Amino acid sequence: MASQCIELTEDENWAILMHNGMYGPFRYVIQGKETPLYLLLHMADMWASRVTEKQEGGRDDGEENA
């Protein structure tokens, strides 16, 4: 979808396509082909899903926000 609006490099396209691959069916395709951009995008996605989204719904320890 992004390539319909902007021109992507091969590295950008790879990073977007495979960003969740370590935990999906592409894990064996990615091994040994990790690029700095791919790793950065993967870590940002992990941060967003494990830190940011948990904080939006309240505290992680089960207490409500004051």
CHARMM internal coordinates of N, CA and C (Angstrom, degrees):
IC EDIT
DIST 1 N 1 CA 1.4542
DIST 1 CA 1 C 1.5207
ANGL 1 N 1 CA 1 C 110.49
DIST 1 C 2 N 1.3312
ANGL 1 CA 1 C 2 N 116.62
DIHE 1 N 1 CA 1 C 2 N -40.41
DIST 2 N 2 CA 1.4609
ANGL 1 C 2 N 2 CA 119.43
DIHE 1 CA 1 C 2 N 2 CA -178.45
DIST 2 CA 2 C 1.5200
ANGL 2 N 2 CA 2 C 111.35
DIHE 1 C 2 N 2 CA 2 C -62.28
DIST 2 C 3 N 1.3266
ANGL 2 CA 2 C 3 N 116.45
DIHE 2 N 2 CA 2 C 3 N -37.23
DIST 3 N 3 CA 1.4665
ANGL 2 C 3 N 3 CA 119.64
DIHE 2 CA 2 C 3 N 3 CA -177.75
DIST 3 CA 3 C 1.5314
ANGL 3 N 3 CA 3 C 112.68
DIHE 2 C 3 N 3 CA 3 C -68.54
DIST 3 C 4 N 1.3123
ANGL 3 CA 3 C 4 N 117.97
DIHE 3 N 3 CA 3 C 4 N -13.13
DIST 4 N 4 CA 1.4592
ANGL 3 C 4 N 4 CA 120.84
DIHE 3 CA 3 C 4 N 4 CA 174.78
DIST 4 CA 4 C 1.5265
ANGL 4 N 4 CA 4 C 111.20
DIHE 3 C 4 N 4 CA 4 C -75.09
DIST 4 C 5 N 1.3331
ANGL 4 CA 4 C 5 N 116.49
DIHE 4 N 4 CA 4 C 5 N -23.62
DIST 5 N 5 CA 1.4598
ANGL 4 C 5 N 5 CA 121.45
DIHE 4 CA 4 C 5 N 5 CA -177.13
DIST 5 CA 5 C 1.5212
ANGL 5 N 5 CA 5 C 113.44
DIHE 4 C 5 N 5 CA 5 C -106.28
DIST 5 C 6 N 1.3368
ANGL 5 CA 5 C 6 N 116.81
DIHE 5 N 5 CA 5 C 6 N -31.99
DIST 6 N 6 CA 1.4582
ANGL 5 C 6 N 6 CA 121.02
DIHE 5 CA 5 C 6 N 6 CA -179.06
DIST 6 CA 6 C 1.5234
ANGL 6 N 6 CA 6 C 109.33
DIHE 5 C 6 N 6 CA 6 C -136.28
DIST 6 C 7 N 1.3180
ANGL 6 CA 6 C 7 N 115.67
DIHE 6 N 6 CA 6 C 7 N 157.59
DIST 7 N 7 CA 1.4538
ANGL 6 C 7 N 7 CA 120.19
DIHE 6 CA 6 C 7 N 7 CA 177.26
DIST 7 CA 7 C 1.5249
ANGL 7 N 7 CA 7 C 108.91
DIHE 6 C 7 N 7 CA 7 C -86.62
DIST 7 C 8 N 1.3176
ANGL 7 CA 7 C 8 N 116.70
DIHE 7 N 7 CA 7 C 8 N 126.22
DIST 8 N 8 CA 1.4552
ANGL 7 C 8 N 8 CA 122.30
DIHE 7 CA 7 C 8 N 8 CA -178.42
DIST 8 CA 8 C 1.5253
ANGL 8 N 8 CA 8 C 110.59
DIHE 7 C 8 N 8 CA 8 C -107.39
DIST 8 C 9 N 1.3286
ANGL 8 CA 8 C 9 N 115.86
DIHE 8 N 8 CA 8 C 9 N 144.36
DIST 9 N 9 CA 1.4553
ANGL 8 C 9 N 9 CA 119.48
DIHE 8 CA 8 C 9 N 9 CA 172.61
DIST 9 CA 9 C 1.5293
ANGL 9 N 9 CA 9 C 108.08
DIHE 8 C 9 N 9 CA 9 C -75.48
DIST 9 C 10 N 1.3150
ANGL 9 CA 9 C 10 N 116.12
DIHE 9 N 9 CA 9 C 10 N 168.92
DIST 10 N 10 CA 1.4627
ANGL 9 C 10 N 10 CA 120.17
DIHE 9 CA 9 C 10 N 10 CA 177.41
DIST 10 CA 10 C 1.5302
ANGL 10 N 10 CA 10 C 110.67
DIHE 9 C 10 N 10 CA 10 C -62.03
DIST 10 C 11 N 1.3371
ANGL 10 CA 10 C 11 N 116.99
DIHE 10 N 10 CA 10 C 11 N -39.91
DIST 11 N 11 CA 1.4616
ANGL 10 C 11 N 11 CA 121.55
DIHE 10 CA 10 C 11 N 11 CA 178.81
DIST 11 CA 11 C 1.5247
ANGL 11 N 11 CA 11 C 111.56
DIHE 10 C 11 N 11 CA 11 C -64.72
DIST 11 C 12 N 1.3220
ANGL 11 CA 11 C 12 N 117.57
DIHE 11 N 11 CA 11 C 12 N -42.20
DIST 12 N 12 CA 1.4641
ANGL 11 C 12 N 12 CA 121.33
DIHE 11 CA 11 C 12 N 12 CA 178.46
DIST 12 CA 12 C 1.5258
ANGL 12 N 12 CA 12 C 110.75
DIHE 11 C 12 N 12 CA 12 C -64.14
DIST 12 C 13 N 1.3070
ANGL 12 CA 12 C 13 N 116.67
DIHE 12 N 12 CA 12 C 13 N -43.34
DIST 13 N 13 CA 1.4634
ANGL 12 C 13 N 13 CA 121.49
DIHE 12 CA 12 C 13 N 13 CA 179.08
DIST 13 CA 13 C 1.5268
ANGL 13 N 13 CA 13 C 110.31
DIHE 12 C 13 N 13 CA 13 C -62.29
DIST 13 C 14 N 1.3423
ANGL 13 CA 13 C 14 N 117.06
DIHE 13 N 13 CA 13 C 14 N -45.05
DIST 14 N 14 CA 1.4687
ANGL 13 C 14 N 14 CA 122.47
DIHE 13 CA 13 C 14 N 14 CA 178.46
DIST 14 CA 14 C 1.5254
ANGL 14 N 14 CA 14 C 110.84
DIHE 13 C 14 N 14 CA 14 C -60.50
DIST 14 C 15 N 1.3278
ANGL 14 CA 14 C 15 N 117.01
DIHE 14 N 14 CA 14 C 15 N -46.37
DIST 15 N 15 CA 1.4617
ANGL 14 C 15 N 15 CA 121.33
DIHE 14 CA 14 C 15 N 15 CA -177.60
DIST 15 CA 15 C 1.5287
ANGL 15 N 15 CA 15 C 111.36
DIHE 14 C 15 N 15 CA 15 C -62.68
DIST 15 C 16 N 1.3155
ANGL 15 CA 15 C 16 N 116.69
DIHE 15 N 15 CA 15 C 16 N -42.83
DIST 16 N 16 CA 1.4664
ANGL 15 C 16 N 16 CA 120.32
DIHE 15 CA 15 C 16 N 16 CA 179.41
DIST 16 CA 16 C 1.5203
ANGL 16 N 16 CA 16 C 110.82
DIHE 15 C 16 N 16 CA 16 C -67.21
DIST 16 C 17 N 1.3177
ANGL 16 CA 16 C 17 N 116.85
DIHE 16 N 16 CA 16 C 17 N -44.70
DIST 17 N 17 CA 1.4643
ANGL 16 C 17 N 17 CA 121.45
DIHE 16 CA 16 C 17 N 17 CA -177.92
DIST 17 CA 17 C 1.5239
ANGL 17 N 17 CA 17 C 112.01
DIHE 16 C 17 N 17 CA 17 C -64.10
DIST 17 C 18 N 1.3154
ANGL 17 CA 17 C 18 N 116.84
DIHE 17 N 17 CA 17 C 18 N -39.58
DIST 18 N 18 CA 1.4611
ANGL 17 C 18 N 18 CA 121.28
DIHE 17 CA 17 C 18 N 18 CA -172.39
DIST 18 CA 18 C 1.5232
ANGL 18 N 18 CA 18 C 114.36
DIHE 17 C 18 N 18 CA 18 C -103.28
DIST 18 C 19 N 1.3309
ANGL 18 CA 18 C 19 N 120.25
DIHE 18 N 18 CA 18 C 19 N 6.49
DIST 19 N 19 CA 1.4634
ANGL 18 C 19 N 19 CA 121.48
DIHE 18 CA 18 C 19 N 19 CA -171.02
DIST 19 CA 19 C 1.5168
ANGL 19 N 19 CA 19 C 114.07
DIHE 18 C 19 N 19 CA 19 C -56.01
DIST 19 C 20 N 1.3040
ANGL 19 CA 19 C 20 N 118.71
DIHE 19 N 19 CA 19 C 20 N -27.08
DIST 20 N 20 CA 1.4656
ANGL 19 C 20 N 20 CA 121.53
DIHE 19 CA 19 C 20 N 20 CA -179.26
DIST 20 CA 20 C 1.5255
ANGL 20 N 20 CA 20 C 111.22
DIHE 19 C 20 N 20 CA 20 C -107.66
DIST 20 C 21 N 1.3079
ANGL 20 CA 20 C 21 N 116.47
DIHE 20 N 20 CA 20 C 21 N 11.35
DIST 21 N 21 CA 1.4548
ANGL 20 C 21 N 21 CA 121.40
DIHE 20 CA 20 C 21 N 21 CA -172.29
DIST 21 CA 21 C 1.5022
ANGL 21 N 21 CA 21 C 116.94
DIHE 20 C 21 N 21 CA 21 C -65.52
DIST 21 C 22 N 1.3313
ANGL 21 CA 21 C 22 N 118.66
DIHE 21 N 21 CA 21 C 22 N -25.79
DIST 22 N 22 CA 1.4595
ANGL 21 C 22 N 22 CA 119.51
DIHE 21 CA 21 C 22 N 22 CA 179.95
DIST 22 CA 22 C 1.5219
ANGL 22 N 22 CA 22 C 111.50
DIHE 21 C 22 N 22 CA 22 C -60.80
DIST 22 C 23 N 1.3175
ANGL 22 CA 22 C 23 N 117.09
DIHE 22 N 22 CA 22 C 23 N -23.50
DIST 23 N 23 CA 1.4566
ANGL 22 C 23 N 23 CA 121.44
DIHE 22 CA 22 C 23 N 23 CA -176.60
DIST 23 CA 23 C 1.5203
ANGL 23 N 23 CA 23 C 112.18
DIHE 22 C 23 N 23 CA 23 C -116.54
DIST 23 C 24 N 1.3055
ANGL 23 CA 23 C 24 N 117.13
DIHE 23 N 23 CA 23 C 24 N 17.68
DIST 24 N 24 CA 1.4578
ANGL 23 C 24 N 24 CA 121.46
DIHE 23 CA 23 C 24 N 24 CA -179.27
DIST 24 CA 24 C 1.5155
ANGL 24 N 24 CA 24 C 110.42
DIHE 23 C 24 N 24 CA 24 C -133.66
DIST 24 C 25 N 1.3041
ANGL 24 CA 24 C 25 N 116.52
DIHE 24 N 24 CA 24 C 25 N -163.16
DIST 25 N 25 CA 1.4679
ANGL 24 C 25 N 25 CA 120.93
DIHE 24 CA 24 C 25 N 25 CA -176.11
DIST 25 CA 25 C 1.5282
ANGL 25 N 25 CA 25 C 114.48
DIHE 24 C 25 N 25 CA 25 C -69.66
DIST 25 C 26 N 1.3318
ANGL 25 CA 25 C 26 N 118.72
DIHE 25 N 25 CA 25 C 26 N -11.91
DIST 26 N 26 CA 1.4551
ANGL 25 C 26 N 26 CA 121.24
DIHE 25 CA 25 C 26 N 26 CA -178.03
DIST 26 CA 26 C 1.5265
ANGL 26 N 26 CA 26 C 113.56
DIHE 25 C 26 N 26 CA 26 C -91.20
DIST 26 C 27 N 1.3197
ANGL 26 CA 26 C 27 N 118.56
DIHE 26 N 26 CA 26 C 27 N 3.27
DIST 27 N 27 CA 1.4786
ANGL 26 C 27 N 27 CA 120.41
DIHE 26 CA 26 C 27 N 27 CA -173.45
DIST 27 CA 27 C 1.5248
ANGL 27 N 27 CA 27 C 112.72
DIHE 26 C 27 N 27 CA 27 C -55.53
DIST 27 C 28 N 1.3240
ANGL 27 CA 27 C 28 N 118.40
DIHE 27 N 27 CA 27 C 28 N -34.42
DIST 28 N 28 CA 1.4626
ANGL 27 C 28 N 28 CA 120.55
DIHE 27 CA 27 C 28 N 28 CA -179.45
DIST 28 CA 28 C 1.5218
ANGL 28 N 28 CA 28 C 111.94
DIHE 27 C 28 N 28 CA 28 C -82.53
DIST 28 C 29 N 1.3193
ANGL 28 CA 28 C 29 N 117.46
DIHE 28 N 28 CA 28 C 29 N -22.67
DIST 29 N 29 CA 1.4616
ANGL 28 C 29 N 29 CA 122.12
DIHE 28 CA 28 C 29 N 29 CA 176.21
DIST 29 CA 29 C 1.5311
ANGL 29 N 29 CA 29 C 109.67
DIHE 28 C 29 N 29 CA 29 C -72.47
DIST 29 C 30 N 1.3098
ANGL 29 CA 29 C 30 N 116.89
DIHE 29 N 29 CA 29 C 30 N -35.52
DIST 30 N 30 CA 1.4633
ANGL 29 C 30 N 30 CA 122.92
DIHE 29 CA 29 C 30 N 30 CA -174.61
DIST 30 CA 30 C 1.5235
ANGL 30 N 30 CA 30 C 112.81
DIHE 29 C 30 N 30 CA 30 C -78.56
DIST 30 C 31 N 1.3151
ANGL 30 CA 30 C 31 N 118.15
DIHE 30 N 30 CA 30 C 31 N -33.79
DIST 31 N 31 CA 1.4645
ANGL 30 C 31 N 31 CA 121.40
DIHE 30 CA 30 C 31 N 31 CA -173.94
DIST 31 CA 31 C 1.5247
ANGL 31 N 31 CA 31 C 111.01
DIHE 30 C 31 N 31 CA 31 C -51.83
DIST 31 C 32 N 1.3325
ANGL 31 CA 31 C 32 N 114.39
DIHE 31 N 31 CA 31 C 32 N 122.96
DIST 32 N 32 CA 1.4523
ANGL 31 C 32 N 32 CA 121.15
DIHE 31 CA 31 C 32 N 32 CA 179.64
DIST 32 CA 32 C 1.5164
ANGL 32 N 32 CA 32 C 114.40
DIHE 31 C 32 N 32 CA 32 C 86.47
DIST 32 C 33 N 1.3346
ANGL 32 CA 32 C 33 N 117.34
DIHE 32 N 32 CA 32 C 33 N -4.60
DIST 33 N 33 CA 1.4627
ANGL 32 C 33 N 33 CA 121.66
DIHE 32 CA 32 C 33 N 33 CA -179.00
DIST 33 CA 33 C 1.5267
ANGL 33 N 33 CA 33 C 111.88
DIHE 32 C 33 N 33 CA 33 C -118.83
DIST 33 C 34 N 1.3319
ANGL 33 CA 33 C 34 N 116.88
DIHE 33 N 33 CA 33 C 34 N 17.02
DIST 34 N 34 CA 1.4528
ANGL 33 C 34 N 34 CA 120.56
DIHE 33 CA 33 C 34 N 34 CA -179.13
DIST 34 CA 34 C 1.5300
ANGL 34 N 34 CA 34 C 109.72
DIHE 33 C 34 N 34 CA 34 C -67.87
DIST 34 C 35 N 1.3190
ANGL 34 CA 34 C 35 N 116.02
DIHE 34 N 34 CA 34 C 35 N 129.30
DIST 35 N 35 CA 1.4599
ANGL 34 C 35 N 35 CA 121.10
DIHE 34 CA 34 C 35 N 35 CA 176.00
DIST 35 CA 35 C 1.5300
ANGL 35 N 35 CA 35 C 108.16
DIHE 34 C 35 N 35 CA 35 C -105.23
DIST 35 C 36 N 1.3296
ANGL 35 CA 35 C 36 N 117.85
DIHE 35 N 35 CA 35 C 36 N 160.07
DIST 36 N 36 CA 1.4637
ANGL 35 C 36 N 36 CA 118.90
DIHE 35 CA 35 C 36 N 36 CA 177.04
DIST 36 CA 36 C 1.5363
ANGL 36 N 36 CA 36 C 112.49
DIHE 35 C 36 N 36 CA 36 C -55.87
DIST 36 C 37 N 1.3274
ANGL 36 CA 36 C 37 N 117.59
DIHE 36 N 36 CA 36 C 37 N -40.86
DIST 37 N 37 CA 1.4655
ANGL 36 C 37 N 37 CA 120.60
DIHE 36 CA 36 C 37 N 37 CA 179.62
DIST 37 CA 37 C 1.5271
ANGL 37 N 37 CA 37 C 110.86
DIHE 36 C 37 N 37 CA 37 C -65.50
DIST 37 C 38 N 1.3163
ANGL 37 CA 37 C 38 N 117.07
DIHE 37 N 37 CA 37 C 38 N -41.95
DIST 38 N 38 CA 1.4652
ANGL 37 C 38 N 38 CA 120.72
DIHE 37 CA 37 C 38 N 38 CA 177.97
DIST 38 CA 38 C 1.5370
ANGL 38 N 38 CA 38 C 110.10
DIHE 37 C 38 N 38 CA 38 C -59.39
DIST 38 C 39 N 1.3359
ANGL 38 CA 38 C 39 N 116.46
DIHE 38 N 38 CA 38 C 39 N -47.57
DIST 39 N 39 CA 1.4617
ANGL 38 C 39 N 39 CA 120.23
DIHE 38 CA 38 C 39 N 39 CA -178.90
DIST 39 CA 39 C 1.5198
ANGL 39 N 39 CA 39 C 111.79
DIHE 38 C 39 N 39 CA 39 C -63.13
DIST 39 C 40 N 1.3148
ANGL 39 CA 39 C 40 N 116.88
DIHE 39 N 39 CA 39 C 40 N -40.81
DIST 40 N 40 CA 1.4625
ANGL 39 C 40 N 40 CA 121.09
DIHE 39 CA 39 C 40 N 40 CA 178.44
DIST 40 CA 40 C 1.5272
ANGL 40 N 40 CA 40 C 111.04
DIHE 39 C 40 N 40 CA 40 C -63.07
DIST 40 C 41 N 1.3068
ANGL 40 CA 40 C 41 N 117.12
DIHE 40 N 40 CA 40 C 41 N -45.46
DIST 41 N 41 CA 1.4654
ANGL 40 C 41 N 41 CA 121.46
DIHE 40 CA 40 C 41 N 41 CA -179.85
DIST 41 CA 41 C 1.5283
ANGL 41 N 41 CA 41 C 110.49
DIHE 40 C 41 N 41 CA 41 C -66.11
DIST 41 C 42 N 1.3218
ANGL 41 CA 41 C 42 N 116.77
DIHE 41 N 41 CA 41 C 42 N -40.32
DIST 42 N 42 CA 1.4595
ANGL 41 C 42 N 42 CA 120.55
DIHE 41 CA 41 C 42 N 42 CA 178.50
DIST 42 CA 42 C 1.5292
ANGL 42 N 42 CA 42 C 110.78
DIHE 41 C 42 N 42 CA 42 C -62.89
DIST 42 C 43 N 1.3416
ANGL 42 CA 42 C 43 N 116.91
DIHE 42 N 42 CA 42 C 43 N -45.27
DIST 43 N 43 CA 1.4677
ANGL 42 C 43 N 43 CA 120.39
DIHE 42 CA 42 C 43 N 43 CA 179.60
DIST 43 CA 43 C 1.5271
ANGL 43 N 43 CA 43 C 111.32
DIHE 42 C 43 N 43 CA 43 C -65.30
DIST 43 C 44 N 1.3277
ANGL 43 CA 43 C 44 N 117.83
DIHE 43 N 43 CA 43 C 44 N -37.75
DIST 44 N 44 CA 1.4644
ANGL 43 C 44 N 44 CA 120.83
DIHE 43 CA 43 C 44 N 44 CA 177.93
DIST 44 CA 44 C 1.5230
ANGL 44 N 44 CA 44 C 110.33
DIHE 43 C 44 N 44 CA 44 C -64.51
DIST 44 C 45 N 1.3197
ANGL 44 CA 44 C 45 N 117.20
DIHE 44 N 44 CA 44 C 45 N -39.87
DIST 45 N 45 CA 1.4626
ANGL 44 C 45 N 45 CA 121.38
DIHE 44 CA 44 C 45 N 45 CA 178.45
DIST 45 CA 45 C 1.5296
ANGL 45 N 45 CA 45 C 110.36
DIHE 44 C 45 N 45 CA 45 C -65.43
DIST 45 C 46 N 1.3304
ANGL 45 CA 45 C 46 N 116.23
DIHE 45 N 45 CA 45 C 46 N -42.52
DIST 46 N 46 CA 1.4645
ANGL 45 C 46 N 46 CA 119.97
DIHE 45 CA 45 C 46 N 46 CA 178.05
DIST 46 CA 46 C 1.5259
ANGL 46 N 46 CA 46 C 110.38
DIHE 45 C 46 N 46 CA 46 C -63.27
DIST 46 C 47 N 1.3257
ANGL 46 CA 46 C 47 N 117.29
DIHE 46 N 46 CA 46 C 47 N -43.04
DIST 47 N 47 CA 1.4631
ANGL 46 C 47 N 47 CA 121.51
DIHE 46 CA 46 C 47 N 47 CA 178.44
DIST 47 CA 47 C 1.5285
ANGL 47 N 47 CA 47 C 110.18
DIHE 46 C 47 N 47 CA 47 C -59.10
DIST 47 C 48 N 1.3138
ANGL 47 CA 47 C 48 N 116.01
DIHE 47 N 47 CA 47 C 48 N -47.29
DIST 48 N 48 CA 1.4651
ANGL 47 C 48 N 48 CA 120.21
DIHE 47 CA 47 C 48 N 48 CA -177.84
DIST 48 CA 48 C 1.5231
ANGL 48 N 48 CA 48 C 111.78
DIHE 47 C 48 N 48 CA 48 C -62.75
DIST 48 C 49 N 1.3153
ANGL 48 CA 48 C 49 N 117.10
DIHE 48 N 48 CA 48 C 49 N -39.86
DIST 49 N 49 CA 1.4615
ANGL 48 C 49 N 49 CA 119.48
DIHE 48 CA 48 C 49 N 49 CA -176.09
DIST 49 CA 49 C 1.5243
ANGL 49 N 49 CA 49 C 113.08
DIHE 48 C 49 N 49 CA 49 C -80.22
DIST 49 C 50 N 1.3205
ANGL 49 CA 49 C 50 N 118.26
DIHE 49 N 49 CA 49 C 50 N -28.44
DIST 50 N 50 CA 1.4578
ANGL 49 C 50 N 50 CA 120.32
DIHE 49 CA 49 C 50 N 50 CA -174.84
DIST 50 CA 50 C 1.5205
ANGL 50 N 50 CA 50 C 114.47
DIHE 49 C 50 N 50 CA 50 C -102.74
DIST 50 C 51 N 1.3066
ANGL 50 CA 50 C 51 N 117.46
DIHE 50 N 50 CA 50 C 51 N -23.04
DIST 51 N 51 CA 1.4586
ANGL 50 C 51 N 51 CA 120.05
DIHE 50 CA 50 C 51 N 51 CA -177.35
DIST 51 CA 51 C 1.5193
ANGL 51 N 51 CA 51 C 110.63
DIHE 50 C 51 N 51 CA 51 C -112.16
DIST 51 C 52 N 1.3087
ANGL 51 CA 51 C 52 N 117.69
DIHE 51 N 51 CA 51 C 52 N -59.54
DIST 52 N 52 CA 1.4557
ANGL 51 C 52 N 52 CA 122.07
DIHE 51 CA 51 C 52 N 52 CA -174.53
DIST 52 CA 52 C 1.5264
ANGL 52 N 52 CA 52 C 112.12
DIHE 51 C 52 N 52 CA 52 C -61.88
DIST 52 C 53 N 1.3244
ANGL 52 CA 52 C 53 N 118.33
DIHE 52 N 52 CA 52 C 53 N -47.93
DIST 53 N 53 CA 1.4613
ANGL 52 C 53 N 53 CA 120.62
DIHE 52 CA 52 C 53 N 53 CA -176.43
DIST 53 CA 53 C 1.5165
ANGL 53 N 53 CA 53 C 111.99
DIHE 52 C 53 N 53 CA 53 C -68.23
DIST 53 C 54 N 1.3110
ANGL 53 CA 53 C 54 N 119.11
DIHE 53 N 53 CA 53 C 54 N -32.85
DIST 54 N 54 CA 1.4647
ANGL 53 C 54 N 54 CA 121.46
DIHE 53 CA 53 C 54 N 54 CA 177.66
DIST 54 CA 54 C 1.5223
ANGL 54 N 54 CA 54 C 110.94
DIHE 53 C 54 N 54 CA 54 C -67.77
DIST 54 C 55 N 1.3295
ANGL 54 CA 54 C 55 N 117.51
DIHE 54 N 54 CA 54 C 55 N -38.26
DIST 55 N 55 CA 1.4611
ANGL 54 C 55 N 55 CA 121.34
DIHE 54 CA 54 C 55 N 55 CA -178.31
DIST 55 CA 55 C 1.5204
ANGL 55 N 55 CA 55 C 111.53
DIHE 54 C 55 N 55 CA 55 C -70.65
DIST 55 C 56 N 1.3172
ANGL 55 CA 55 C 56 N 118.83
DIHE 55 N 55 CA 55 C 56 N -30.29
DIST 56 N 56 CA 1.4714
ANGL 55 C 56 N 56 CA 121.14
DIHE 55 CA 55 C 56 N 56 CA -178.52
DIST 56 CA 56 C 1.5208
ANGL 56 N 56 CA 56 C 111.62
DIHE 55 C 56 N 56 CA 56 C -65.28
DIST 56 C 57 N 1.3284
ANGL 56 CA 56 C 57 N 117.97
DIHE 56 N 56 CA 56 C 57 N -33.10
DIST 57 N 57 CA 1.4504
ANGL 56 C 57 N 57 CA 121.44
DIHE 56 CA 56 C 57 N 57 CA -176.41
DIST 57 CA 57 C 1.5085
ANGL 57 N 57 CA 57 C 113.88
DIHE 56 C 57 N 57 CA 57 C -89.46
DIST 57 C 58 N 1.2873
ANGL 57 CA 57 C 58 N 118.70
DIHE 57 N 57 CA 57 C 58 N 1.81
DIST 58 N 58 CA 1.4573
ANGL 57 C 58 N 58 CA 121.67
DIHE 57 CA 57 C 58 N 58 CA -177.82
DIST 58 CA 58 C 1.5081
ANGL 58 N 58 CA 58 C 110.07
DIHE 57 C 58 N 58 CA 58 C 127.63
DIST 58 C 59 N 1.3040
ANGL 58 CA 58 C 59 N 115.93
DIHE 58 N 58 CA 58 C 59 N -178.32
DIST 59 N 59 CA 1.4588
ANGL 58 C 59 N 59 CA 120.25
DIHE 58 CA 58 C 59 N 59 CA -178.35
DIST 59 CA 59 C 1.5102
ANGL 59 N 59 CA 59 C 110.43
DIHE 58 C 59 N 59 CA 59 C -72.30
DIST 59 C 60 N 1.2973
ANGL 59 CA 59 C 60 N 115.82
DIHE 59 N 59 CA 59 C 60 N 151.75
DIST 60 N 60 CA 1.4491
ANGL 59 C 60 N 60 CA 122.25
DIHE 59 CA 59 C 60 N 60 CA -177.93
DIST 60 CA 60 C 1.5294
ANGL 60 N 60 CA 60 C 113.35
DIHE 59 C 60 N 60 CA 60 C -72.10
DIST 60 C 61 N 1.3458
ANGL 60 CA 60 C 61 N 117.31
DIHE 60 N 60 CA 60 C 61 N -22.06
DIST 61 N 61 CA 1.4649
ANGL 60 C 61 N 61 CA 120.50
DIHE 60 CA 60 C 61 N 61 CA -176.93
DIST 61 CA 61 C 1.5213
ANGL 61 N 61 CA 61 C 113.27
DIHE 60 C 61 N 61 CA 61 C -87.80
DIST 61 C 62 N 1.3083
ANGL 61 CA 61 C 62 N 116.85
DIHE 61 N 61 CA 61 C 62 N 8.30
DIST 62 N 62 CA 1.4520
ANGL 61 C 62 N 62 CA 121.28
DIHE 61 CA 61 C 62 N 62 CA 176.68
DIST 62 CA 62 C 1.5166
ANGL 62 N 62 CA 62 C 114.90
DIHE 61 C 62 N 62 CA 62 C 92.10
DIST 62 C 63 N 1.3286
ANGL 62 CA 62 C 63 N 118.10
DIHE 62 N 62 CA 62 C 63 N -10.87
DIST 63 N 63 CA 1.4604
ANGL 62 C 63 N 63 CA 120.56
DIHE 62 CA 62 C 63 N 63 CA 179.05
DIST 63 CA 63 C 1.5160
ANGL 63 N 63 CA 63 C 110.05
DIHE 62 C 63 N 63 CA 63 C -83.58
DIST 63 C 64 N 1.3008
ANGL 63 CA 63 C 64 N 116.15
DIHE 63 N 63 CA 63 C 64 N 149.41
DIST 64 N 64 CA 1.4713
ANGL 63 C 64 N 64 CA 120.76
DIHE 63 CA 63 C 64 N 64 CA 176.29
DIST 64 CA 64 C 1.5098
ANGL 64 N 64 CA 64 C 110.56
DIHE 63 C 64 N 64 CA 64 C -76.81
DIST 64 C 65 N 1.3271
ANGL 64 CA 64 C 65 N 116.70
DIHE 64 N 64 CA 64 C 65 N 152.45
DIST 65 N 65 CA 1.4645
ANGL 64 C 65 N 65 CA 120.90
DIHE 64 CA 64 C 65 N 65 CA 175.46
DIST 65 CA 65 C 1.5186
ANGL 65 N 65 CA 65 C 110.27
DIHE 64 C 65 N 65 CA 65 C -67.78
DIST 65 C 66 N 1.3090
ANGL 65 CA 65 C 66 N 116.79
DIHE 65 N 65 CA 65 C 66 N 141.46
DIST 66 N 66 CA 1.4609
ANGL 65 C 66 N 66 CA 121.28
DIHE 65 CA 65 C 66 N 66 CA -178.58
DIST 66 CA 66 C 1.5099
ANGL 66 N 66 CA 66 C 110.78
DIHE 65 C 66 N 66 CA 66 C -78.95
END
COOR INIT
IC SEED 1 N 1 CA 1 C
IC BUILD
